[in-house]
């Protein structure tokens, strides 16, 4: 029985073996043709480049990123200087003029004229100016002094505001005929005057260590006192 089964198996293998070998050969032939065809197309010449395409439409915004890690505090800086600012209103002009036509004041000692002025600030300064005709006449050497006062006192911040005329002795005959009137000015700045009403006066007096002469103020002309408040 076993001998008969072995005989049948041998006959079956001997019949089918040639067919398997043939199929494998066909498969190898097909694969070889594919390889040769691929090699042939790879050696073809490359054609010209095509027209460059247009830019695409802008894309939409992406999803917002997550917040970053908070930064650390920096190093402590040095202590700054304390600066105080002073805010003040803009300065407004404040001035006054008093004028007289032909004073013809012939006194040698005393107050010639006055002009009142309202000072707005205590930390400001006053500029005063007298302009008018002055004259001094004498037969011997003499000197006269014209000066300003503020509320009856001369300026002390820093010094008096004055102008002098000195006339030398010369010859008695010549000096007796000298009578020259000249327009002159007395001008200066005075500090330390408080705010409020200020009586500004122009005076005439003697010079130290010199005799008095014959003085004249404002002859036949206009005389004026100008007062102006200025920032310090």
Buried (B, 14 or more C-beta within 10 A) or exposed (E): EEEEEEEEEEEEEEEEEEEEEEEEEEEEEEEEEEEEEEEEEEEEEEEEEEEEEEEEEEEEEEEEEEEEEEEEEEEEEEEEEEEEEEEEEEEEEBEBEBEBEEBBBEEBEEEBBEBEBEBEBEEBBBBBBBBBBBBBBBBEBBBBBBBBBBEEEBBEEEEBBBBBBEBEEBEEEEBEEEEEBEEBEBEBBBEEBEEEEBEBBBBBBBBEEBEBBBBBBBBEBBBBBBBBBEEE
